[in-house]
C-alpha cells in the first residue's frame, strides 16, 4: 500500500483503533455515516498519521475499483464539485456509487484534501456540477514561480528517434527531409482552402445542434485546451514552462501556431506511430516480431508526412526481412492460421470493417460481405510465406533464431475454403467488385494495395477520417469506429463524406487532416456540460453531437509519458536506471497480455481496476517522482526559495497544467498547516521545514493519483 511521506514515521496503529477506523470507513462508503462518526473520522485523520495513511489507502483503493470517469458522466459531475466539510452532511441525495467514485477517483481538490475529510456529496443537476463537467474556479492573481521560458511551442522529446535508413537510401538523404515538409507531388493547400474546410465542419456540426435543439458548451480556456492538444498530438501533457508561456501569449493566433508546431514535432510522429503500432500488432507480440522496427517505419512515415495510402500500400505489400524492412512486421505478426488474422486485421484497421465473422457465414447486417467475399479478400495473402531464419551459436553449435522474412511465392490458382455445410468451394482474389489475375506472375498483395485506395472516395479514406475524428473527440462518426457499413449509419454522414473527399484530394495528407480537425470550433469547446446540451451523451449509446469535448481516458503510454513530463523522474539517475524507452516498455508490459485468438488479440488491465490503481499509487515510477531526489520536478520545487503558496502552484501546474483554484489553494494551505502543526508538536523531532516538504510530497502524490491527471478533457 502507498505510504505518503508524512505518514511513514511513528509506531503502528493498535488493533482497536484500526477496527474503529475500518467501521467508520465502511459507514462512509455504505452511506450510513452519522454526524458523530463524521466528526470522529475527521479528528482521527487530521491528528494521527497512521490513521491518515489507512484512510488514503482505503479510499483510493475503494474508489479506483469503480473508476470510470471518462465513460460515466455521473463520475465527472461528482468529482468536479466544490468540496466543503459541511456538504457531506447537508447533501444526501447522491447515489452511493457517485460518492464512491468521487471519494477514490476524484479530481485534484478531492485527492489533495483527504486529511480534511472533504468528501462532499453533491446533488447532480443543472444548477450544480453538470455531467462530464470540469469546474474551473476563478484563478488567484499572479503566476506561480517557475522556470522562465519564451519558447511557447517547444515540447519535450521523450526518447530519441532511432531511424535506420531504408535499403539503398543513405542516411544523409533522410537527414535532408524536413519534418512536416510538403510532398513534391502534392501542392500545398492554401490557408483559405484550409479555412474553408474548417468552416464546413463548423457549419455542419452547428446545423446538427440546431436540429437537436442543443446549445454547445463554452469555449475551453487556454489551460484546458493546451493540455488537450498536447495529449492528442504529442501524447503527453505539456511541460509547465510551456503552459506559462502559452497563457502569457496574447496573440489571437496562438492556438493555430501551437497546432502547426506540434504537427512538425518529433513527439507527434512518435505518438501516432505508437497508436498505430498498437492497432496493427498490439503491445505484446511474439518476441520474433520486430515491434520496434515497425514503430520506426511508422514514425518516419508520420514525420515526413507520407500519404496515408502509400503507407498502407507499403504495409500490405511489404517484402523482406523483419529487421531490414520494418513494414514487413505487420503481416509477419498475422500470417498464422491461413492468414485469417491478416485478412481480418487489414479490413478492420484500414477499412474500418469487422469481417472476421464472415470467415464462416454471411455478415449479419452487411449483406455485401459473406463467406465468399471473406475468402476472396483472404486470397490476396495466399502467395505469402513466412520464412524463419536461424544462425548457429558459435559456442554451443545450436541453432538460434535470427529473424523472420516475408516472401511472395510464384504460385497461382484459387483459395479453397469449407462452408458450414461441409462443402468445399474456391475463391479467387477479388476486392470491391474488381477481379485480379490469379496467375503465378501476379503479385496479389501489390494489386490489393492499389485497389484499397482506388475510386473517387475509397473506404480507406473514410475509415482513416473516421478513426482520426475519434482520436481527437473520443467518438467517431460511427460507434464502434471500426465497424462501418450500412448497418451502422454515421452520425454526420455528409460531413464524413466531405472530409473523406478532401482527404483524397489532399493526397491523403495526414497532417492536413489533423490541422483541420484541431482548428474546428467543436475541438475548441470545453468538456463542461450545460443544461442546454445534456442530451449530448454518447456514452449512453446515443449519437454524438460534438457540442462539447468528451472526456477520454489516457492510454497507458500517455500516462507513463505524462508522468515523466510532470515529475522528471527519469532525471533521478540513482532511481531511474536504463533507457527511458526500455523502462516504458517494461512498465506497459504489466498491464497487457497476448491472447491466442484468430485476430491475435490482447487483454488489458489498464482500465481503472485494482492493478492500475495499485501501480499508480505504489509503483516505483510514482515513488521516484515524489522522492524529491535531485533533478526531479519535486526536488526542484522544494529547493526553490519561494513560499509554500508558490510551491503549491508550481506542483499543480506540473501535474494538471493549470493553476490551483482559489478554493483549492485555501483548502490545501489549511491542510498543510494542520499537518505541520501535528508533526512538529508530536515530539518526533520533525522541524517545520521537513514537515512542510513532507506535506508537499503528499500534495504532489495526490495530484498524480487524481482522476484529473489520468483523463484528457
VENHU-V530271 format. One record per helix or strand of 3 or more residues. SS is the DSSP state (H for helix, E for strand). FROM is the first residue (numbers start at 1). TO is the last residue. Records with the same first field share a line. If there is no record, write none. Layout:
SS=FROM-TO ; FROM-TO
This chain:
H=5-7 ; 15-29 ; 35-47 ; 49-65 ; 73-79 ; 87-90 ; 96-105 ; 108-112 ; 114-116 ; 171-175 ; 191-212 ; 222-234 ; 240-248 ; 254-263 ; 266-281 ; 291-303 ; 308-316 ; 328-332 ; 337-351 ; 356-359 ; 371-381 ; 444-452 ; 459-473 ; 493-505 ; 510-519 ; 521-524 ; 531-533 ; 538-540 ; 556-567 ; 569-571 ; 580-589 ; 610-618 ; 620-625 ; 633-639 ; 644-656 ; 662-680 ; 688-704
E=384-392 ; 399-408 ; 415-418 ; 424-427 ; 592-594 ; 602-604
